[in-house]
């Protein structure tokens, strides 16, 4: 797994969870001051051009809360019903937008 981040709040939360769960994550710094989030390679991971982004095989997950839930699912840190985002719903999240408390945020 690769976790793309920059030293801002939301990416730090995702990095902290990955470290806490001791998962095999490679941290990849994206320099926002140099516009690295606007490169075609990065936009292929997240068309919004924002960090954090987690790449796990063919999966690309963005939004810190979705990444934290995905990581906890991978580590089996919580019962699946406590963290509503599973691999299947992460795919839906990708197309439906950000989800908070089980509801789509508009």
C-alpha positions as CSV (number, residue, x, y, z in Angstrom):
1,X,0.0,0.0,0.0
2,X,1.1,3.5,-0.8
3,X,-0.2,6.5,1.2
4,X,0.3,9.8,-0.6
5,X,0.4,12.7,1.9
6,X,1.6,16.3,2.7
7,X,2.1,17.8,6.1
8,X,-1.4,19.1,6.5
9,X,-4.1,18.0,9.0
10,X,-6.1,15.4,7.1
11,X,-3.2,13.6,5.6
12,X,-1.5,13.5,9.0
13,X,-4.6,11.8,10.5
14,X,-4.4,9.0,7.8
15,X,-0.7,8.6,8.3
16,X,-1.1,8.4,12.1
17,X,-3.7,5.6,11.8
18,X,-1.5,3.7,9.4
19,X,1.4,3.9,11.8
20,X,-0.7,3.1,14.9
21,X,-2.1,0.0,13.2
22,X,1.5,-1.0,12.1
23,X,0.4,-1.7,8.6
24,X,2.9,-2.2,5.7
25,X,2.4,1.2,4.2
26,X,4.9,3.1,2.1
27,X,4.5,6.9,2.7
28,X,4.9,9.0,-0.4
29,X,5.2,12.8,0.1
30,X,3.4,14.9,-2.5
31,X,4.8,18.4,-2.5
32,X,1.8,20.7,-2.9
33,X,4.0,23.8,-3.1
34,X,5.5,22.5,-6.3
35,X,2.1,21.4,-7.8
36,X,2.9,17.7,-7.7
37,X,-0.8,17.0,-7.0
38,X,-1.7,18.3,-10.5
39,X,0.5,15.9,-12.4
40,X,-1.3,13.4,-14.7
41,X,0.1,10.5,-12.6
42,X,-1.4,11.9,-9.4
43,X,-4.7,12.9,-11.0
44,X,-5.0,9.2,-12.1
45,X,-5.1,8.3,-8.4
46,X,-7.4,11.2,-7.3
47,X,-9.1,13.3,-10.0
48,X,-9.7,16.0,-7.3
49,X,-5.9,16.5,-7.0
50,X,-5.9,16.4,-3.2
51,X,-4.1,14.4,-0.5
52,X,-4.3,12.0,1.2
53,X,-4.7,9.2,-1.2
54,X,-4.2,5.5,-0.4
55,X,-3.3,3.1,-3.2
56,X,-3.8,-0.6,-2.5
57,X,-3.3,-2.7,-5.6
58,X,-6.0,-1.7,-8.0
59,X,-7.8,0.4,-5.3
60,X,-7.4,4.1,-4.9
61,X,-9.1,5.6,-1.9
62,X,-9.1,9.3,-1.0
63,X,-10.6,11.4,1.9
64,X,-8.9,10.9,5.2
65,X,-11.9,9.4,7.0
66,X,-12.5,6.8,4.2
67,X,-8.8,6.0,4.3
68,X,-8.8,5.6,8.1
69,X,-11.8,3.2,7.9
70,X,-10.2,1.2,5.1
71,X,-7.0,0.8,7.1
72,X,-8.9,-0.3,10.2
73,X,-10.8,-2.8,8.0
74,X,-7.4,-4.1,6.6
75,X,-6.0,-4.4,10.1
76,X,-9.3,-6.0,11.4
77,X,-9.0,-3.3,14.2
78,X,-12.8,-2.9,14.5
79,X,-15.9,-5.0,13.8
80,X,-16.9,-4.3,10.2
81,X,-20.3,-2.9,11.3
82,X,-18.5,-0.2,13.4
83,X,-16.6,1.1,10.4
84,X,-19.2,1.4,7.6
85,X,-16.7,1.6,4.7
86,X,-15.5,-1.7,3.4
87,X,-13.8,-2.4,0.1
88,X,-17.2,-2.5,-1.7
89,X,-18.5,0.7,-0.2
90,X,-15.2,2.5,-0.7
91,X,-15.8,2.0,-4.4
92,X,-19.3,3.5,-4.1
93,X,-17.8,6.3,-2.0
94,X,-15.4,7.0,-4.8
95,X,-18.2,7.7,-7.2
96,X,-20.9,9.2,-4.8
97,X,-18.7,11.7,-3.0
98,X,-17.8,12.2,0.6
99,X,-19.9,10.3,3.1
100,X,-20.4,11.4,6.7
101,X,-22.3,9.3,9.3
102,X,-23.6,7.1,6.6
103,X,-25.1,10.0,4.6
104,X,-23.8,11.6,1.5
105,X,-22.5,15.1,2.1
106,X,-23.7,17.6,-0.5
